[in-house]
Amino acid sequence: MDHTRNLFILFFLAICCLVAPDIALATMPSVGTPPAPANNISPPAPFIGLLITFVCIAIVILVNLIPSGRKDVK
């Protein structure tokens, strides 16, 4: 009896997986053709963020490499 229940659940999930894309496509509105790409494309925001992060880390490393002027450092 337990195998019958497991097979029924498996069959039900398989049907749901096969029907779900059709339901999603039926409910989504149709879209037109995408616009033509622009010639003046700016760099993506994540690359700008990575560049700023790299510059900040480089500044911290360079400041740490400056020799100390203290007399008690051997």
Rosetta constraint file for C-alpha pairs under 8 A:
AtomPair CA 1 CA 5 HARMONIC 6.51 0.50
AtomPair CA 2 CA 6 HARMONIC 6.29 0.50
AtomPair CA 3 CA 7 HARMONIC 6.06 0.50
AtomPair CA 4 CA 8 HARMONIC 6.13 0.50
AtomPair CA 5 CA 9 HARMONIC 6.23 0.50
AtomPair CA 6 CA 10 HARMONIC 6.12 0.50
AtomPair CA 7 CA 11 HARMONIC 6.01 0.50
AtomPair CA 8 CA 12 HARMONIC 6.05 0.50
AtomPair CA 9 CA 13 HARMONIC 6.14 0.50
AtomPair CA 10 CA 14 HARMONIC 6.13 0.50
AtomPair CA 11 CA 15 HARMONIC 6.25 0.50
AtomPair CA 12 CA 16 HARMONIC 6.24 0.50
AtomPair CA 13 CA 17 HARMONIC 6.12 0.50
AtomPair CA 14 CA 18 HARMONIC 6.23 0.50
AtomPair CA 15 CA 19 HARMONIC 6.10 0.50
AtomPair CA 16 CA 20 HARMONIC 5.80 0.50
AtomPair CA 17 CA 21 HARMONIC 7.50 0.50
AtomPair CA 18 CA 22 HARMONIC 7.81 0.50
AtomPair CA 19 CA 23 HARMONIC 6.43 0.50
AtomPair CA 20 CA 24 HARMONIC 6.19 0.50
AtomPair CA 21 CA 25 HARMONIC 6.08 0.50
AtomPair CA 22 CA 26 HARMONIC 6.09 0.50
AtomPair CA 23 CA 27 HARMONIC 6.33 0.50
AtomPair CA 24 CA 28 HARMONIC 6.30 0.50
AtomPair CA 43 CA 47 HARMONIC 6.89 0.50
AtomPair CA 43 CA 48 HARMONIC 7.21 0.50
AtomPair CA 44 CA 48 HARMONIC 6.80 0.50
AtomPair CA 45 CA 49 HARMONIC 6.27 0.50
AtomPair CA 46 CA 50 HARMONIC 6.14 0.50
AtomPair CA 47 CA 51 HARMONIC 6.09 0.50
AtomPair CA 48 CA 52 HARMONIC 6.25 0.50
AtomPair CA 49 CA 53 HARMONIC 6.15 0.50
AtomPair CA 50 CA 54 HARMONIC 6.10 0.50
AtomPair CA 51 CA 55 HARMONIC 6.21 0.50
AtomPair CA 52 CA 56 HARMONIC 6.21 0.50
AtomPair CA 53 CA 57 HARMONIC 6.19 0.50
AtomPair CA 54 CA 58 HARMONIC 6.06 0.50
AtomPair CA 55 CA 59 HARMONIC 6.19 0.50
AtomPair CA 56 CA 60 HARMONIC 6.34 0.50
AtomPair CA 57 CA 61 HARMONIC 6.21 0.50
AtomPair CA 58 CA 62 HARMONIC 6.08 0.50
AtomPair CA 59 CA 63 HARMONIC 6.11 0.50
AtomPair CA 60 CA 64 HARMONIC 6.23 0.50
AtomPair CA 61 CA 65 HARMONIC 6.33 0.50
AtomPair CA 62 CA 66 HARMONIC 6.68 0.50
AtomPair CA 68 CA 73 HARMONIC 7.90 0.50
